[in-house]
């Protein structure tokens, strides 16, 4: 964390600036919800264990559970000030804050004593920061989260981290000997969230700990003893609870970022099971912009995290509309043509052989390879294993299934991403001998073998000209760099017609923004303000797109953004956590104006404001769709372009386009 930034932050909190909207904190007394009701323990809802189905509230439906507090709104700090009964300012921990006091009773006091470590003096109040612009939906959500196990569903960029920071700070005050935990699924997210939460509420750094798998177990064990607020990955939390390094009985509040991952045996679920199994009483706060693909998935998250309440806001919710902006969605359908169409037809002949054999034994429903898919083959293989036909050799059919599934993966790469990823996958498969039957099937078709030889020659020549153009940065394909003048557009190899459309969309965006800046109508320049993100599912495709766009430097300053993992199927080396953080920082600051990312750029990370999102593939997951969409339209209007191949991907893209339009209108 940057200490200079913290010094500035604390000065603004110290009240040296005039009391104005967004620059001061207030203290006052006012009516607030009773902290707990009935026989529920103060940190764990009884309903969370006994009735996993959660109630929910949104601005499109009546709020529930109003007996625990009032729902109210305010447009600015002055209204908030009037809400409190008196205007006595008081510094709390070096800060100035709005303080609400609960209506206490003798019964409530006896309930509070059930959880060890509760500070009754601190517990008389809960604190909400107003050194940030006050948003009533955030205040109302925080009020619920303090007293119920809550799933917060907010569109990306509307302050889920802010809500978590306020809740964590209050439990930090209420339980001086307790532990407060924030879990995020990736290391970069952990690093981002510890800084964000510290900036918002100012918990002393001496009490904060960032723990990932890179930290030795002995050091983690020492930090569990000496620190109070922890930011870590769920795998580390699970391991430390299991091995006894984490003092589980002291955990009082657990925040789950990207909570939609709490399915099956994911570590989020295991952490809750471990804590609950030890009889630990703790508050749960779950955060997600996309809680699930369907109601069943959402119910699983609610059950696994022992939630009892949902705070839901959609893009059309009235209380968040002042903070959202219009997002225009476009669907571009690109037909296959030229060389890629010839390769597709030749490869279908290869597929026909192995699919024909499977159809002959009745284990697939069609001998036409265009009617099948990789997913369909996986299902057919499962069906064959459960009920194999009589009189057949299972080993031969299993071999044909494995060969067909491998070849269909290559076929999908060809249709969705182009000749380069297609050729790379086959070359890797043939060279490591993982699927020898696949190479045999290709070798039986001279036309397909000839196409692969031609592709190898063209791709080798193209790579020698394109790699490293325009300052892409450290290129995984080559150790040398070339200047933009050496990378003329006519020499580029377009492995898929979608690449030309993508190039057209990106260049049109930057040129239009540049023209608006020149005539004074745009308000932002092409190289300093506007940002573009391109999403592609496969790392090899990401590198190809980055190579293509880098030929248009300095108008387009591009960097690829991928995960740290390195797989044998990719020549692209992943980015370390430090490199990922540096790329995001430079993108926010304008060092790059275009980011080409895999799924690592979809979730959670504070990428900054993006004006144009280009989806190079139409992923079927609604969660990933919404995550991509949430990268734009935060501070100004945004545009989303989905580029699909004519055919099967077009059908998926059309459905996604309808979903997107429904989400934002």
C-alpha positions in Angstrom: 0.0 0.0 0.0 1.2 3.5 -0.8 2.0 5.4 2.4 1.9 8.8 0.7 -1.7 8.2 -0.4 -2.6 7.2 3.1 -1.3 10.5 4.5 -3.4 12.5 2.2 -6.4 10.4 3.1 -6.0 10.8 6.8 -5.6 14.6 6.5 -9.0 14.8 4.7 -10.5 12.6 7.5 -9.1 14.8 10.2 -11.6 17.6 9.5 -9.1 20.2 8.2 -11.3 20.8 5.2 -14.6 22.6 5.4 -17.7 20.5 6.1 -19.0 19.8 2.6 -20.5 16.9 0.6 -17.9 14.1 0.3 -15.2 15.8 2.4 -16.2 15.4 6.0 -17.5 13.0 8.6 -20.2 13.6 11.1 -21.2 12.2 14.4 -24.7 12.1 15.7 -27.3 10.1 17.5 -30.3 8.6 15.8 -32.6 5.7 15.7 -31.0 2.6 14.4 -32.0 -1.1 14.3 -31.8 -3.2 17.3 -28.7 -5.2 16.9 -30.3 -8.7 17.4 -33.8 -9.8 18.0 -35.3 -12.9 19.5 -33.0 -15.7 20.5 -30.6 -15.3 17.6 -27.0 -15.1 18.7 -25.4 -11.8 17.9 -23.1 -13.0 15.1 -24.9 -16.0 13.6 -28.5 -16.0 12.4 -30.5 -19.0 13.6 -32.3 -18.9 10.3 -29.1 -19.4 8.5 -28.7 -22.8 9.9 -32.3 -23.9 10.0 -33.7 -22.4 6.9 -31.2 -21.8 4.1 -33.8 -20.2 1.8 -33.2 -16.5 2.1 -35.5 -13.5 2.1 -34.4 -10.7 -0.2 -34.9 -7.0 -0.7 -34.6 -4.8 -3.7 -36.0 -1.6 -4.8 -38.4 -3.4 -7.1 -40.0 -5.2 -4.3 -41.0 -4.4 -0.7 -38.2 -4.5 1.8 -38.4 -7.3 4.2 -37.5 -7.6 7.9 -38.3 -4.0 8.7 -38.8 -4.9 12.3 -35.0 -4.9 12.7 -34.6 -1.3 11.5 -35.8 1.5 9.3 -35.1 1.8 5.6 -34.4 5.4 4.8 -32.6 7.4 2.1 -30.8 10.7 1.8 -29.6 12.6 -1.2 -26.6 14.3 0.4 -24.8 14.9 3.6 -27.1 17.6 4.7 -30.0 15.2 4.7 -27.9 12.7 6.6 -27.1 15.4 9.1 -30.8 16.2 9.7 -31.4 12.5 10.2 -29.3 12.5 13.4 -30.7 14.1 16.5 -27.7 16.2 17.4 -24.7 17.5 15.6 -21.9 16.8 18.0 -18.6 15.9 16.2 -16.2 13.4 17.7 -13.1 11.8 16.3 -13.1 8.0 16.4 -9.8 6.4 15.7 -8.5 9.6 14.0 -11.6 9.8 11.8 -14.9 11.5 11.8 -17.9 9.4 11.2 -21.7 9.0 11.4 -22.5 7.0 14.5 -25.8 5.3 15.0 -26.8 3.9 18.4 -29.1 0.9 18.7 -32.1 0.7 21.0 -30.8 -1.6 23.7 -32.7 -3.6 26.3 -32.0 -5.9 29.2 -32.8 -8.9 27.0 -30.4 -7.7 24.2 -27.6 -7.2 26.7 -28.0 -10.8 27.9 -27.9 -12.0 24.3 -24.7 -10.0 23.6 -22.9 -11.8 26.4 -23.3 -15.1 24.6 -20.4 -14.4 22.2 -17.1 -13.9 23.9 -15.1 -10.8 23.2 -17.9 -8.4 22.5 -17.1 -4.8 23.6 -20.3 -3.4 25.1 -19.0 0.2 25.0 -18.1 -0.1 21.3 -21.2 -2.1 20.6 -23.5 0.8 21.6 -22.7 2.3 18.2 -22.1 1.4 14.6 -20.1 3.7 12.4 -20.7 4.7 8.8 -18.1 6.8 6.8 -19.2 9.9 5.0 -15.9 11.2 3.8 -17.1 9.6 0.6 -20.2 10.8 -1.3 -23.1 9.2 0.6 -25.3 6.8 -1.3 -28.5 5.7 0.4 -28.5 2.2 -1.1 -25.1 1.6 0.4 -26.2 2.8 3.8 -29.3 0.7 3.8 -27.4 -2.4 2.7 -24.7 -1.9 5.3 -27.4 -1.6 7.9 -28.7 -5.1 6.9 -25.3 -6.7 6.6 -24.3 -5.8 10.1 -27.2 -7.8 11.6 -27.9 -10.6 9.2 -25.9 -13.1 7.1 -26.4 -11.3 3.7 -25.7 -11.9 0.1 -25.1 -8.5 -1.6 -25.8 -8.5 -5.4 -24.7 -5.2 -6.9 -23.7 -4.5 -10.5 -19.9 -4.2 -11.0 -18.6 -0.8 -9.9 -21.3 0.2 -7.4 -19.4 -0.3 -4.2 -19.5 -3.9 -2.9 -16.0 -3.4 -1.5 -17.1 -0.2 0.2 -19.9 -2.1 1.9 -17.6 -4.8 3.0 -15.1 -2.4 4.4 -17.8 -0.7 6.6 -19.1 -4.0 7.9 -15.6 -5.3 8.7 -14.6 -2.1 10.5 -17.6 -2.3 12.8 -16.9 -5.9 13.7 -13.2 -4.9 14.2 -14.5 -2.3 16.8 -17.0 -4.6 18.4 -14.7 -7.5 18.9 -11.2 -6.2 19.9 -9.9 -9.7 20.4 -11.7 -11.2 17.4 -10.6 -12.0 13.9 -12.1 -10.4 10.7 -11.5 -12.2 7.4 -11.9 -11.1 3.8 -11.5 -13.9 1.2 -11.0 -13.4 -2.5 -10.4 -16.2 -5.1 -7.2 -14.8 -6.6 -4.0 -13.3 -5.3 -4.3 -10.0 -7.3 -7.8 -9.6 -5.9 -6.5 -10.1 -2.4 -3.9 -7.4 -2.9 -6.4 -5.0 -4.4 -9.0 -5.5 -1.7 -6.6 -5.0 1.3 -5.6 -1.6 -0.1 -9.2 -0.6 -1.0 -10.5 -1.5 2.5 -7.7 0.3 4.2 -8.3 3.4 2.2 -12.0 3.4 2.9 -12.0 2.8 6.7 -8.4 3.4 7.8 -7.9 0.3 9.9 -4.3 0.6 11.1 -1.9 -1.3 8.9 -0.3 -2.9 12.0 -3.5 -4.9 12.4 -3.8 -5.9 8.7 -2.4 -9.1 7.1 -2.3 -10.2 3.5 -1.8 -14.0 3.3 -1.5 -16.2 0.2 0.1 -19.5 -0.5 3.4 -17.7 -1.1 3.7 -17.0 2.7 5.4 -19.9 4.6 3.0 -21.6 7.1 5.1 -20.6 10.1 4.8 -16.9 9.2 1.1 -17.3 8.6 0.7 -18.9 12.0 2.5 -16.0 13.6 0.3 -13.5 11.8 -2.9 -15.3 13.0 -1.7 -14.5 16.5 -0.5 -10.9 16.1 -3.0 -9.5 13.5 -6.7 -8.9 13.6 -7.9 -8.3 10.0 -6.9 -10.8 7.3 -7.1 -10.7 3.5 -6.4 -14.1 1.9 -7.4 -16.7 -0.6 -9.9 -19.3 0.5 -7.4 -22.2 0.0 -5.1 -20.6 2.6 -7.9 -20.1 5.0 -9.1 -23.7 4.6 -5.6 -25.1 5.1 -4.9 -22.9 8.2 -8.2 -23.9 9.9 -7.6 -27.6 9.2 -4.0 -27.5 10.5 -4.9 -25.4 13.5 -2.9 -22.3 12.6 -6.0 -20.2 12.4 -7.7 -19.6 15.8 -11.1 -20.5 14.4 -12.9 -19.8 17.7 -11.9 -16.1 17.4 -13.3 -15.5 13.9 -16.2 -13.1 14.1 -16.8 -11.9 10.5 -16.1 -13.5 7.2 -16.5 -11.8 3.8 -16.7 -13.9 0.6 -15.8 -11.9 -2.5 -17.0 -13.3 -5.8 -19.4 -15.5 -3.8 -21.0 -17.2 -6.8 -18.0 -19.5 -6.6 -19.4 -21.1 -3.4 -20.5 -24.3 -5.2 -19.6 -27.9 -4.7 -16.4 -28.5 -2.9 -14.9 -25.0 -3.5 -12.8 -23.8 -0.6 -15.5 -21.2 0.3 -17.9 -24.0 1.2 -15.2 -25.9 3.1 -14.3 -22.8 5.2 -17.9 -22.4 6.3 -18.2 -26.1 7.1 -15.0 -26.1 9.1 -16.0 -23.0 11.1 -19.6 -24.2 11.7 -18.4 -27.7 12.6 -16.3 -26.1 15.4 -19.3 -24.2 16.8 -17.9 -20.9 15.8 -20.4 -18.0 15.8 -19.6 -15.5 13.0 -21.2 -13.0 10.6 -21.2 -13.9 6.9 -21.1 -11.3 4.1 -21.2 -12.6 0.6 -20.5 -10.3 -2.4 -21.2 -10.9 -6.1 -22.4 -9.1 -9.2 -23.5 -12.4 -10.6 -24.8 -14.8 -7.9 -25.6 -17.7 -10.2 -26.7 -18.9 -13.7 -30.1 -19.7 -12.4 -32.2 -19.9 -9.2 -30.8 -23.4 -8.3 -27.3 -22.1 -8.4 -28.2 -19.1 -6.2 -29.9 -21.4 -3.7 -26.8 -23.5 -3.5 -24.7 -20.4 -2.7 -27.3 -19.3 -0.1 -27.2 -22.8 1.5 -23.4 -23.3 1.4 -22.7 -19.9 2.9 -25.5 -20.1 5.5 -27.1 -16.9 4.3 -30.5 -15.6 5.5 -31.0 -12.4 3.6 -30.3 -11.1 0.1 -29.8 -7.5 -0.9 -30.4 -7.3 -4.7 -30.0 -4.4 -7.1 -30.2 -4.6 -10.9 -29.3 -2.0 -13.4 -32.9 -0.7 -13.5 -33.2 -0.4 -9.7 -34.2 3.2 -9.0 -31.8 3.8 -6.1 -28.7 2.9 -8.2 -29.8 4.6 -11.5 -28.1 7.9 -10.6 -24.8 6.0 -10.5 -25.1 3.9 -13.7 -24.7 4.9 -17.3 -26.1 3.7 -20.6 -24.5 0.7 -22.3 -25.0 0.1 -26.0 -24.8 -3.5 -27.1 -24.0 -4.6 -30.7 -23.8 -8.0 -32.2 -21.7 -8.5 -35.3 -22.1 -11.8 -37.2 -19.1 -12.7 -39.4 -19.3 -15.5 -42.1 -16.4 -17.8 -42.7 -14.7 -17.3 -46.1 -11.5 -17.9 -47.9 -8.8 -20.2 -46.5 -10.5 -20.8 -43.2 -13.5 -22.2 -45.0 -11.4 -24.5 -47.0 -9.6 -25.8 -43.9 -13.0 -26.2 -42.2 -14.4 -28.4 -45.0 -11.2 -30.5 -45.1 -11.3 -31.0 -41.3 -14.9 -32.1 -41.4 -13.7 -35.0 -43.7 -11.3 -36.0 -41.0 -14.1 -35.9 -38.4 -16.4 -37.9 -40.6 -14.2 -41.0 -40.3 -14.1 -41.3 -36.5 -17.7 -40.1 -36.1 -18.9 -42.6 -38.7 -17.3 -45.5 -36.7 -19.0 -44.3 -33.5 -22.4 -43.9 -35.3 -22.0 -47.4 -36.7 -22.0 -48.8 -33.1 -24.9 -46.6 -32.1 -23.1 -44.7 -29.4 -23.8 -41.3 -31.1 -27.0 -40.1 -32.6 -25.7 -38.9 -36.0 -22.9 -39.6 -38.4 -22.9 -35.9 -39.5 -20.0 -34.2 -37.7 -21.6 -30.8 -38.1 -24.6 -31.9 -35.9 -22.4 -33.0 -33.0 -20.3 -31.0 -30.5 -17.6 -31.7 -28.0 -20.1 -31.4 -25.2 -22.4 -33.8 -26.9 -19.6 -36.3 -27.3 -18.7 -36.1 -23.6 -22.4 -36.9 -22.8 -22.5 -39.7 -25.3 -19.3 -41.2 -23.8 -20.9 -41.1 -20.3 -23.9 -42.8 -21.7 -21.8 -45.5 -23.3 -19.9 -46.2 -20.1 -23.2 -46.6 -18.1 -24.8 -48.9 -20.7 -22.3 -50.3 -23.2 -23.8 -52.1 -26.3 -23.4 -55.9 -26.4 -20.9 -57.4 -28.8 -18.5 -54.4 -29.0 -15.0 -53.9 -27.9 -15.1 -51.1 -25.2 -11.5 -50.3 -25.6 -11.9 -49.5 -29.3 -14.9 -47.3 -28.7 -13.2 -45.5 -25.8 -10.2 -44.7 -28.1 -12.5 -43.4 -30.8 -14.3 -41.2 -28.3 -11.0 -39.8 -27.0 -9.8 -39.1 -30.6 -13.1 -37.4 -31.6 -13.2 -35.2 -28.4 -9.6 -34.0 -29.1 -10.4 -33.3 -32.7 -13.6 -31.4 -31.8 -11.7 -29.2 -29.5 -9.5 -28.3 -32.5 -12.6 -27.8 -34.6 -14.1 -25.3 -32.0 -10.8 -23.4 -32.0 -10.9 -23.2 -35.7 -14.5 -21.9 -35.9 -14.3 -19.5 -32.9 -10.7 -18.3 -32.9 -9.1 -19.0 -36.2 -6.3 -20.8 -37.9 -3.4 -19.9 -35.5 -5.0 -21.4 -32.3 -6.2 -24.4 -34.4 -2.8 -25.1 -35.8 -1.1 -24.6 -32.5 -3.3 -27.0 -30.7 -2.9 -29.7 -33.3 0.9 -29.2 -33.5 1.1 -29.5 -29.7 -1.1 -32.6 -29.7 0.9 -34.3 -32.4 4.3 -33.4 -30.9 3.7 -34.7 -27.4 2.0 -37.9 -28.5 -1.0 -37.4 -26.2 -3.5 -38.4 -28.9 -1.6 -40.5 -31.5 -4.9 -41.7 -33.1 -5.7 -38.0 -33.8 -2.6 -37.6 -35.9 -3.3 -40.9 -37.7 -6.8 -39.6 -38.6 -5.3 -36.4 -40.1 -2.6 -38.3 -42.0 -5.3 -40.4 -43.7 -6.5 -37.2 -45.5 -3.8 -35.7 -47.8 -5.8 -32.5 -48.3 -5.9 -31.7 -44.6 -2.2 -32.6 -44.2 -1.4 -30.1 -47.0 -3.4 -27.4 -45.3 -1.5 -27.9 -42.1 1.9 -27.6 -43.9 0.8 -24.4 -45.6 -0.4 -23.0 -42.3 2.9 -23.8 -40.6 4.8 -21.9 -43.3 2.4 -18.8 -43.2 2.3 -18.6 -39.4 6.1 -18.9 -39.1 6.6 -16.0 -41.6 3.8 -13.9 -40.0 5.3 -14.4 -36.5 8.7 -13.2 -37.6 7.2 -9.9 -38.8 4.5 -9.2 -36.2 5.7 -10.3 -32.8 6.6 -7.4 -30.4 5.2 -4.6 -32.6 4.3 -1.3 -31.1 5.6 -2.0 -27.6 3.3 -4.8 -26.6 5.8 -5.4 -23.9 7.5 -8.7 -23.0 6.3 -10.9 -25.8 6.0 -14.7 -25.1 6.7 -15.6 -28.7 10.0 -13.8 -29.2 12.8 -12.1 -27.3 13.2 -9.3 -29.8 11.2 -6.2 -30.7 10.4 -4.5 -33.9 9.2 -1.1 -34.7 5.6 -0.4 -35.8 7.0 0.6 -39.3 8.1 -3.0 -39.7 4.6 -4.3 -39.3 2.5 -3.1 -42.1 -1.1 -4.1 -42.0 -1.1 -5.8 -45.5 1.5 -8.3 -44.2 -0.5 -9.4 -41.2 -2.0 -12.8 -41.2 -5.7 -12.8 -40.4 -6.4 -16.3 -39.2 -10.1 -15.5 -38.8 -12.5 -13.0 -40.4 -13.5 -11.9 -36.9 -10.0 -10.4 -36.5 -10.7 -7.9 -39.3 -14.0 -7.0 -37.7 -12.3 -6.5 -34.4 -9.5 -4.4 -35.9 -12.2 -2.3 -37.6 -14.2 -1.8 -34.4 -11.2 -0.8 -32.3 -9.6 1.6 -34.9 -13.0 3.2 -35.5 -13.4 3.8 -31.8 -10.0 5.5 -31.3 -10.3 7.6 -34.4 -13.8 8.7 -33.5 -12.6 9.7 -30.0 -9.7 11.5 -31.5 -11.9 13.5 -33.8 -14.2 14.4 -30.9 -11.3 15.5 -28.9 -9.9 17.6 -31.7 -13.2 19.5 -32.3 -13.9 19.9 -28.6 -17.1 17.7 -28.6 -15.7 14.6 -27.0 -14.1 15.7 -23.8 -11.4 13.0 -23.9 -8.5 12.3 -26.1 -7.7 9.0 -28.0 -4.6 8.2 -26.1 -5.1 9.4 -22.6 -8.7 9.0 -21.5 -10.6 6.4 -23.5 -9.9 2.7 -22.8 -10.7 -0.5 -24.7 -10.8 -4.1 -23.4 -10.9 -7.2 -25.6 -11.9 -10.5 -24.1 -11.0 -13.9 -25.6 -11.3 -17.3 -23.9 -8.0 -18.7 -25.1 -4.5 -17.4 -24.3 -3.2 -18.2 -27.8 -6.0 -16.1 -29.3 -5.2 -13.2 -26.8 -1.7 -13.1 -28.0 -2.7 -13.1 -31.7 -5.2 -10.2 -31.1 -2.5 -8.2 -29.2 0.0 -8.8 -32.1 -2.6 -7.6 -34.6 -3.6 -4.4 -32.7 0.0 -3.5 -31.8 0.7 -2.9 -35.5 -1.4 0.2 -35.1 0.7 1.9 -32.5 0.9 4.6 -31.3 -2.9 5.0 -31.8 -3.4 1.7 -30.1 -1.1 0.9 -27.2 -1.9 -2.7 -26.3 -0.9 -5.2 -23.7 -2.1 -8.8 -23.2 -3.4 -9.7 -19.7 -3.4 -13.3 -18.8 -3.2 -15.5 -15.7 0.0 -16.6 -14.1 -0.5 -20.3 -14.9 1.5 -21.9 -17.7 0.0 -24.8 -19.5 1.7 -27.2 -21.9 -0.9 -26.3 -24.5 0.2 -22.7 -24.8 3.4 -21.1 -25.9 2.4 -17.9 -24.0 4.0 -17.5 -20.7 1.7 -16.3 -17.9 2.1 -13.0 -16.0 3.1 -13.1 -12.4 1.0 -11.4 -9.7 3.4 -8.5 -9.7 3.3 -8.2 -13.5 -0.5 -8.4 -13.5 -0.7 -5.6 -10.9 1.7 -3.5 -13.0 -0.3 -4.0 -16.2 -3.5 -2.9 -14.5 -1.8 0.2 -13.0 -0.4 1.3 -16.4 -3.8 0.7 -18.0 -5.6 2.9 -15.5 -2.9 5.6 -15.8 -2.9 5.6 -19.6 0.4 3.7 -20.3 -1.7 1.3 -22.3 -5.1 2.2 -23.8 -6.1 -1.3 -24.9 -6.1 -4.5 -22.8 -6.6 -8.0 -24.4 -7.6 -10.4 -21.6 -8.6 -13.9 -20.8 -11.1 -14.6 -18.0 -8.6 -13.1 -15.5 -9.8 -9.7 -16.6 -13.5 -10.5 -16.0 -13.8 -10.8 -12.3 -13.2 -8.4 -9.5 -10.1 -6.5 -10.5 -10.3 -2.7 -10.5 -9.4 -2.3 -14.1 -10.6 1.3 -14.3 -13.1 2.9 -16.6 -13.5 1.3 -20.0 -15.4 2.8 -22.9 -15.5 -0.1 -25.3 -15.7 -3.8 -24.6 -15.1 -6.3 -27.4 -16.1 -9.9 -26.9 -14.2 -12.0 -29.4 -16.1 -15.1 -28.4 -19.7 -15.6 -27.2 -19.3 -17.5 -24.0 -22.4 -19.4 -22.9 -22.0 -18.5 -19.2 -24.3 -15.7 -18.1 -22.0 -15.0 -15.1 -19.0 -14.4 -17.4 -21.2 -12.4 -19.7 -22.3 -10.0 -17.0 -18.7 -9.8 -15.6 -17.4 -8.7 -19.0 -20.3 -6.3 -19.4 -19.6 -4.7 -16.0 -16.2 -3.4 -17.1 -17.9 -0.5 -18.9 -20.6 2.1 -18.2 -19.3 3.0 -14.7 -18.6 6.7 -15.0 -19.9 7.4 -18.5 -21.7 5.7 -21.3 -20.2 2.5 -22.6 -20.3 0.3 -25.7 -20.2 -3.5 -25.9 -19.5 -5.3 -29.2 -19.9 -9.1 -29.4 -18.3 -10.6 -32.5 -19.5 -14.1 -33.5 -19.0 -16.6 -36.3 -22.0 -17.4 -38.5 -23.5 -20.7 -37.5 -23.6 -22.2 -34.0 -21.8 -19.3 -32.3 -24.3 -17.0 -34.0 -27.1 -18.8 -32.1 -25.3 -18.4 -28.8 -24.5 -14.7 -29.6 -28.1 -13.9 -30.5 -29.2 -15.3 -27.1 -26.4 -13.3 -25.3 -27.4 -10.2 -27.2 -31.0 -10.6 -26.0 -29.8 -11.1 -22.4 -27.5 -8.1 -22.6 -30.3 -5.9 -23.9 -32.6 -7.1 -21.1 -30.0 -6.5 -18.5 -29.4 -2.9 -19.4 -32.8 -1.6 -20.5 
